[in-house]
C-alpha cells in the first residue's frame, strides 16, 4: 500500500479510501450489503494496508456507521491504526425539524450520535456533507471548532459545494482562529472535471487534500452502464442518482476512450480511470466503493498503473464542459 499525508497535515492515509456507503442495510438501498456480506471487504482492505474508511450518518440511516465500528473493533488491534471519516448534514431522522443541516444543534447532536454508533471516542475526520444556506457559516464553524477542542474530532473536512462557499468557511476559520478544513471530498472523475476550474486549484493553494467521491462515475467508467440508462449490476439498475448525473453522449465517448487506453495497457477500464484520478495534483485518496471482491482487487491494482503523457492526453481529449453536478 502507498500512503500520503492528508493535505497540509501530518495525518497519513492510504492512497485508497474504502467508501462505506455500500455497507449497512439493503433496506436503505437494494444494492447495499448487510453486515455479514460486508465483513470480507473490511478484512481484505485492512490486509491490503488500507487504513482510511469513509462513511456518513445518512448512509443506511446510521447502520453504515454501526457496521464500520464493529468491523474496526473486531479486526483492528489498535484504534490508532485506522483513520475513520464520517459526515453530518442529512441525518438519520428523515428530514425532521432540527434533525438535519448544519445548525449548532444538529452538528453537535449528529457527532455525538455518530460516536455512539461507531463505538469510538473520537472521529479522525469529521466532514460537512453539503453546504447549508439556512445556517450562518459562523454558527457551523464555531460548532465544528468546539468538537475539535472537546477532543471528539481530530480534523475537519467538507464535501460537495461551490468553491466560493468553501472559501468563506476557510476565511472565517482563519479570521476567528477556528480549526480549518483539511480535506475536500468533491465530485471528480474523467467524466466530471468541472472541479479543475476552481475547487481543485483553490485546495492546492490552501493546502487542502482532495479525497474525490465517485472516481469511477458510479461504475460508469468501469464499463457497466448502457445508453438509455441502467446497466448490468444491481446498483446500475436502480441508481437513479447516477441517471441524473451521467449518460450524456459525451460521457459514453469518454468511457470508450478510457476503455481503449485500458486495452492498450492491458489493464481494466476502472484501473485506468482510477490511475488518472490518483495522478492528479492534490488528490490524496479517491474513495472507492466495492460490493464484489474484484472491485476492491482492481482498485488496489490501479495503484501500480502508470499513465504516460500520451495516455492522459487521450483520456482527456473528449471532455466537454458539464453543468454542476453532485452539490445537492
N, C-alpha and C positions, 0 to 999 in steps of 0.2 A: 504494500500500500504506500501511496505517496501522501504527504501531508503538507499543509501550508498554514500560515498564520491568517486569522480572520481579520482582514483589513489591517488597520494600524494598531493591532493589539498583540499581546503575547499568547493569545489562545490558539493552540494548534489543533486543527481539524483535518480529518481525512478528505481527500480531494473528491470523494464521492459521499454525498449525504443521502442516507436512506429516508425517503419520504414515507410517513406512516399513515397517510390518508387511506391507503389500501388495506389497512388492518384495523378491525374493530367489529362491526356487525353488519351483515348484509341487509338488515332491516333498514339501514340508512341509505345504502346504495347496493343494488344487487350484485355488483362486481367486487364488493369489499369482502375480504377474507375474515373469517372469525378467528378467535384466539388460537385454537388448535392448529388451524391451517396456516396461520401466520408465523408461528414459532420457528419453523425451519428457516425462514428468511432472516430472522434475527440471529439465529445460530450461525448461519453462513456468513452474514455480514460481519459479525464480530470475529469469526475465524479468519476472515479475509483482511482484518485490520480496520474496518470501518468503525469510527468512534463517534460519528456525527449523526444524530437522529432528529428528524423534524416532524412535529405533529401540531395540532391546534385543538382548542376546546370544542370547536364546531364539528370536527371530524367524528362521525358516528355519535354525535351528541355526547361527547366525553369518553366514550368507550375506547376510542383510539388511545387516549392518554392512559387509561387503565391497563390496556393490553401492553403498551410500551413499558409502563412502570413495572409490571410484573415480570416482563422479559428481562429487564435490566437487573432486577433483584435476584432472579433465578440464575442468570447466566454470567453476570459480571461480579467478580470478587470484590472490586474496589470501585465505588461510585465515581471516584475521581478519574477513572479511565475512560469515561464517556462524556460526551457533550450533548445535553438534551436541550432541544429548542422547541418552544411552543408559542402559541399565538392567542391573542384575545381580540374580540370585536363581535363576532357572530353569536357567541354564547351557546348555551345548551337549553334555552327556555323558549325557543320558537318565536323570538321577537317580542316577548312581553316587555312592558314598560320598565325602563331602567335595568333591563337584563341583557342589553346589547349596546354596542357603540363604545366610545372612549371617554365616557364621563369618569370622574374620580371614583364614584360609587361602583361602577361596573368594572373598571380596570383593577381595582384592589380586590373586589369580590371574586373576579374571574381568576386572578392569580392565586388566591387562597384555595379556590376550588380545584384549579389545575394541580397545585402542590399536593392536595389530598388525593386526587385521582392518580397522579404519578407516583405517590408514595415516597416523595423525596423532600428534603429540607429546602432545596433551592433549585431554581431553573437556570441553566447556564446562559441561555439566550432567549429573552422574552421579547416577542415581536408584536407590533400592532398590525393587524391583518389587512386593514384598509384605512383610508382617511375618513374621519368623521366630521362632516361640515357643520354638524349641530352642536359640537362641543369646542369651546375655545382651546387653542393649542396650548395655552399656558396651563390650563387645568389638566390636560392629558400629560404634559411633560413633567409637571410637578408630582403627579401621582406616580408616574413611572420612576422618577428620581427617588421618591420615598421608598419604593420597593427595593431599589438598589441599596439605599442607605440602611434599610432594615435587614439586609442580607438574604432576602427572598429571591433576588435576581442578581446574576453576576454581570451580564451585559444586556444591552438593549438593541433591538433591530426593528426594521419596518418592512412592509411589503406592499406592492401594488398601489402606487399612487403617482400623481403628476410630480415632475421634478420641482416645481415651484412650491408644492405642498411640503415635500420632504425638506427643501431648503429652508422653509420657515421654521420647521421643527428644530433643525440643526442650529439655525441662527439664534433662536430663542434659548436653546440649551447653553450655547456658548455665552450669551449675554447674562443669563441668570446663574451660571456655574453649575448647571444640571448635568447629569450623565447624558452623553450624546449617543446617537445611534451608531453602531459599529458595523452594521450589515444592512444590505438591501436585498430582499427576496423579490425579485422582479420577473416579469414575464419576458423570456428571452430565448430565442431559438432561431434556427436557419430560416424559418417561415416568418417569424415576427421579430424584426430587428429595429423597431422604432426606438427602443431604449438606447441605441447608439447615438441618437441625435443629441440628447440632453442628459438623461439619467446616468448612463454609464460614465461619460466624461466627468460629470459632477462628482460621482462617487470616487472615481480615481483621484481627483484633485483633493477631495475631502478625507481620503484615507478610509473609505468605507468599502468593505468587502462585498462582492456580489455572489449571491447564492441563488441562481435562477431556478424558478419553478417551471415545469413543463419544458425541459430542454429538448424533448423529443416531440413537442407539439401534441401531447396526449396520445402518443403512439402513431401519429401521422407520419413521422419521419422513419418509423420502423417499417413502413410499407403495408400497414394493415388497415388502411382506410380506402374507401371506394368512392368514385364520383357518384353524386346523387345522395351521399350521406351514408353513415354507418360503416360497418366493417365486419371482420370475422370473429373478433373476440367478444366476450360478454360486455366488456366496457364499451367497445366500439359500437355495439348495437344499441346501447342505452344512454350514452354520454351526450346529452343534449347540449351541455356546455361547450363541448368540442365542436358541435354542429354550428354553434353561433359564432365561433372564432375562426374556423378554418373552412376548407372545401371550396375556396375560390379557384378558378382555373390556374392562376399563377402559383397557388400553393402546390398543386399537383406537378407543375413544371419544376418547381424547386425540389420536390420529393424525387422526381425522376432523375434530376441531375445528381442528387445525393446517392441514389441507387447506382448510377453509372460509375461514380467515383469509388464507391464501396466495392463494386465488382472488379474494377481495375486493381484495387489494392488487396483484393482477396479477403475482405472482411465484411461484416454485416452492415446494412444501411444505418442502423441505430448507432453503430460504433463510430462511423464517420461523422454523423450528426453530433454525437456527444463529444468526440475529439475536437470538433470545430468549436463548441462552446468552451471546453476546457482550455483551449489555446487563446481565448480572447482576453485582452488586458483587464485586470481587475477581478476576473472570475476565480473564486476560491473553490467552490464545491457545488456543482449542479445537483439539484435534488431529483433523484430518480425514484420512480415507483416500480414495484416488482410484484406481480401476482403469479408468475411462473418462474421456476428455477433458472431457466435460461435468460430471463430478463436481467437478473442480478449478475449472472456469469458474464453476459455480454457487456454489461456496464463496466464490470471490473476489467474486462479485456480492452475496453476503449482507452484505458489509461496508458496502454502500450502502443496505441496507434498514433503515428506521427504524420501530419499532413504537410506536404510540400507547398511552396507558394503557389504553384500552378493548380494544385488540388483545391486550395482555398479560393483561388480566383474562379475556378469552375463552379464551386459550390455557391458562391455569392453572385454570380453573373446574372441570374434570372430574377433576382429580388426586385420587387416593386413596392412603393410605399403602401402602408396599410393604415386603416383607421385605428385609433387607440383601442386596444383590446385587453381585457382582463382586470381593469381597475375597479369594476363593480361586480 
